[in-house]
Amino acid sequence: MKIGFIGLGRMGRGVCENFIRRGHEVAVYDVSAEAMEYFQGKAELSADPAALFRRSEAVLLSLPSSVQVEAMCETFFACGVKGKTVIDLSTSYQLSTKKLHAAFKERGGILLDAPLMGNPAMAAEGTISVTVGGDEEDFKASLPIFEAFTSRADYIGEAGSGHLVKLALNFTGLMYAVTYSQMFPLMEKLGLDTQKLFDIICEQKTNCGVFQFYGQKVKDRDYRLDFALAFGLKDLGYVKRLYEDLNCPAFALDGALDLLRTGLKDGRGAHDFSEAAAVMRDYLEL
């Protein structure tokens, strides 16, 4: 197929390479010249998104947020989307996705939301999974596309459903991470041996994969970049908007957002999400 790929960041680059390895005719676009240069000699480097869209049968988006996705889709609408398929791999806002899906359908195009579940290594290996929202017949017709870069693609339901699953997972996991970011600095301030505390938690029911990942990073002050604090704040902000749309208080989520906004104000937005613990350590003068 003639595949277009827009957004060549840490996740998008790996996904895109799978299409190239499987012999698809791939065109790429990114606002970063460095990201584009990586694909020199591997794929067609498009001068702009409109040119990429016009020559592609299907276009995949891996963008920072719904703001960029909406802007990109406006470009596509101006080109004409009839007979075209767009798959949004980003973590986007569900209500925005539903509106875009309706606009594509009205114009004879297809939009599927399929946020990525995994990490950059899995994206590059083709072992990542996706949860897909949209019309089921469109999902079935697009299975060859998903098979090119995933180990598993699950159809969830109507447009926006895939993004809801991703937000639910990120809401749960990131709230755990915020808890560890508050708990370990407090125990450290009070003189507790946090390594012993970590070992004890590993033996309790509170142990889990998120604890092993974020708990260890927070304990060791290992703030290596895996997932940016600003992206986590964006995702939890989307969840907050969902509560507001239902006129429902978000309770604990509000405190987490305040902590992350403080981290953003302190210049930690491009740093790892675990640096929420550094914010707490600053408050506790550690």
C-alpha positions in Angstrom: 0.0 0.0 0.0 0.9 3.6 -0.3 1.3 4.5 3.4 1.8 8.0 4.8 3.2 8.5 8.2 3.1 11.8 10.1 4.9 12.2 13.5 8.3 10.5 13.7 9.0 10.8 17.4 10.2 8.0 19.8 7.1 5.9 19.1 6.2 6.9 15.6 9.7 6.2 14.1 9.6 2.6 15.2 6.1 2.0 13.9 6.9 3.6 10.6 10.0 1.4 10.1 7.8 -1.7 10.2 5.9 -0.6 7.1 9.2 0.0 5.3 10.5 -3.4 6.2 7.3 -5.0 4.9 7.6 -3.4 1.5 5.0 -0.7 1.6 5.6 2.5 -0.3 6.0 4.9 2.6 6.1 8.7 2.7 6.9 10.5 5.9 6.6 14.0 7.4 7.6 15.6 10.7 8.2 19.2 11.7 11.7 18.1 12.9 14.3 18.1 10.1 16.4 15.7 12.2 13.5 13.2 12.4 13.0 13.4 8.7 16.7 13.0 8.0 16.6 9.6 9.7 14.4 8.3 6.9 16.6 9.6 4.0 17.0 6.8 1.6 14.4 4.7 3.4 11.1 6.5 2.6 9.8 9.4 0.5 10.4 12.6 2.4 7.3 14.8 1.9 7.6 18.5 1.7 4.3 19.1 3.5 1.3 17.0 5.0 -1.0 17.9 2.1 1.4 16.4 -0.5 1.8 13.3 1.7 -1.9 12.9 2.1 -2.7 13.2 -1.6 -0.3 10.4 -2.6 -1.3 8.0 0.2 -4.1 5.4 0.5 -3.8 5.4 4.3 -2.1 7.9 6.7 -1.1 7.2 10.2 -0.7 10.0 12.8 1.6 9.8 15.9 1.3 13.3 17.3 1.6 15.0 20.7 -2.1 15.7 21.3 -5.6 16.3 19.9 -4.5 19.9 19.1 -2.1 18.7 16.4 -4.4 15.9 15.2 -7.3 18.4 14.7 -5.1 20.8 12.8 -3.7 18.0 10.6 -7.2 16.7 9.8 -8.3 20.2 8.7 -5.5 20.0 6.2 -6.8 16.6 5.0 -10.4 17.9 4.7 -9.1 20.7 2.4 -7.5 18.0 0.2 -10.6 15.9 0.2 -10.8 12.7 2.3 -13.2 10.5 0.2 -11.8 7.0 -0.1 -8.9 7.8 2.3 -8.1 6.1 5.7 -6.6 7.9 8.6 -5.5 6.1 11.7 -4.7 8.2 14.8 -2.1 6.4 17.0 -1.8 9.4 19.3 -3.2 9.6 22.8 -6.0 12.0 21.9 -9.1 13.4 23.6 -12.1 11.1 23.0 -14.7 13.7 22.3 -12.4 15.4 19.7 -12.0 12.0 18.1 -15.7 11.4 17.9 -16.2 14.8 16.1 -13.4 14.1 13.7 -14.8 10.6 12.9 -18.2 12.1 12.1 -16.6 14.7 9.8 -14.6 12.0 8.0 -17.6 9.8 7.6 -19.7 12.7 6.2 -17.0 13.3 3.6 -16.6 9.7 2.6 -13.4 9.0 4.5 -12.4 6.7 7.3 -11.0 7.7 10.7 -9.9 5.0 13.3 -8.4 5.8 16.7 -5.8 3.2 17.6 -3.5 4.5 20.5 -0.3 2.6 21.0 0.1 0.3 24.0 3.8 -0.2 24.8 7.2 1.5 24.6 9.5 2.6 21.8 11.3 -0.7 21.7 8.1 -2.6 21.2 7.1 -0.1 18.5 10.3 -0.8 16.6 10.0 -4.6 17.0 6.4 -4.6 15.8 5.2 -6.2 19.0 3.2 -3.3 20.2 -0.6 -3.6 20.6 -3.5 -1.2 19.8 -7.1 -0.7 20.9 -9.2 0.5 18.0 -12.3 2.7 17.9 -14.4 3.5 14.9 -16.8 1.6 12.6 -16.2 -2.1 12.8 -16.3 -2.7 9.1 -13.6 0.0 8.7 -11.5 -1.8 11.3 -11.8 -5.1 9.5 -10.9 -3.6 6.2 -7.8 -2.0 7.8 -6.5 -5.2 9.4 -3.7 -5.6 6.9 -2.4 -2.1 8.1 -2.5 -3.1 11.7 -0.9 -6.5 11.0 2.1 -4.6 9.6 3.1 -3.0 12.9 1.3 -4.7 15.8 1.2 -8.0 17.6 -2.4 -7.4 18.5 -5.2 -5.1 17.4 -8.4 -5.2 19.4 -11.6 -3.6 18.2 -13.2 -1.9 21.2 -16.3 -0.1 19.8 -17.5 3.3 18.5 -15.2 6.2 17.6 -13.1 7.3 20.6 -13.3 4.0 22.4 -9.7 3.2 21.7 -8.6 6.5 23.1 -10.8 5.9 26.2 -9.1 2.6 26.9 -5.7 4.3 26.6 -6.8 7.1 29.0 -8.1 4.6 31.5 -4.8 2.8 31.5 -2.8 6.0 31.7 -5.1 7.4 34.4 -4.6 4.3 36.6 -0.8 3.9 36.0 0.1 7.6 36.3 -1.9 8.0 39.4 0.1 5.1 40.9 3.3 6.9 39.8 2.1 10.1 41.5 1.4 8.2 44.7 5.0 6.8 44.7 6.3 10.3 43.9 4.7 11.6 47.1 5.2 8.6 49.4 8.9 7.8 49.0 10.1 11.4 49.5 7.9 11.7 52.7 9.3 8.4 54.1 12.9 9.5 53.1 12.3 12.8 55.0 11.2 11.0 58.1 14.4 8.9 58.1 13.1 5.6 56.8 15.3 3.3 54.8 13.5 3.5 51.5 15.3 0.4 50.1 13.9 -1.7 52.9 10.5 -0.1 52.4 10.7 -1.0 48.7 11.7 -4.6 49.4 8.7 -4.9 51.9 6.2 -3.5 49.3 7.6 -6.0 46.8 6.3 -8.8 49.1 2.8 -7.2 49.5 -0.3 -7.1 47.4 0.5 -3.5 46.5 3.4 -4.8 44.4 2.7 -4.5 40.6 4.4 -3.7 37.3 3.9 0.0 37.7 5.5 -0.1 41.2 8.5 -2.0 39.9 8.9 0.6 37.1 8.1 4.0 38.8 8.6 3.0 42.4 12.2 2.0 41.7 12.9 5.1 39.7 11.5 7.3 42.4 13.4 5.5 45.2 16.7 5.7 43.4 16.1 9.2 42.0 16.7 7.6 38.6 14.8 10.2 36.4 15.9 8.8 33.1 13.5 9.9 30.3 11.0 7.2 29.4 7.7 9.2 29.4 7.7 13.0 29.6 6.0 14.7 32.5 4.2 17.1 30.1 2.7 14.2 28.2 1.4 12.7 31.5 0.0 16.0 32.5 -1.8 16.2 29.1 -3.3 12.7 29.4 -4.5 13.3 33.0 -5.8 16.7 31.8 -7.9 14.9 29.3 -9.4 12.7 32.0 -10.2 15.8 34.0 -12.0 17.2 31.0 -14.1 14.0 30.8 -15.2 14.5 34.5 -16.0 18.1 33.8 -18.1 17.2 30.8 -20.1 15.0 33.1 -20.3 17.8 35.8 -18.5 15.4 38.2 -15.7 16.3 40.6 -12.4 14.5 39.9 -11.3 14.4 43.6 -7.8 12.8 43.9 -7.0 13.7 40.2 -7.0 17.4 41.1 -4.2 17.0 43.5 -2.1 15.0 41.0 -2.7 17.7 38.4 -1.5 20.4 40.8 1.7 18.5 41.5 2.4 18.0 37.8 1.6 21.6 37.0 4.2 22.6 39.6 6.7 20.4 37.9 5.8 22.0 34.5 6.3 25.5 36.0 9.7 24.4 37.4 10.9 23.5 33.9 10.5 19.7 34.3 7.9 19.2 31.4 10.4 17.6 29.0 11.9 15.5 31.8 10.6 12.1 32.9 7.2 11.7 34.7 9.0 10.4 37.7 10.4 13.9 38.3 7.1 14.6 40.1 9.1 13.1 43.0 11.8 15.8 42.6 9.0 18.4 43.1 8.1 16.7 46.4 11.7 16.5 47.4 12.1 20.3 46.8 9.1 20.9 49.0 10.5 18.6 51.7 14.0 20.2 51.3 15.6 16.9 50.6 
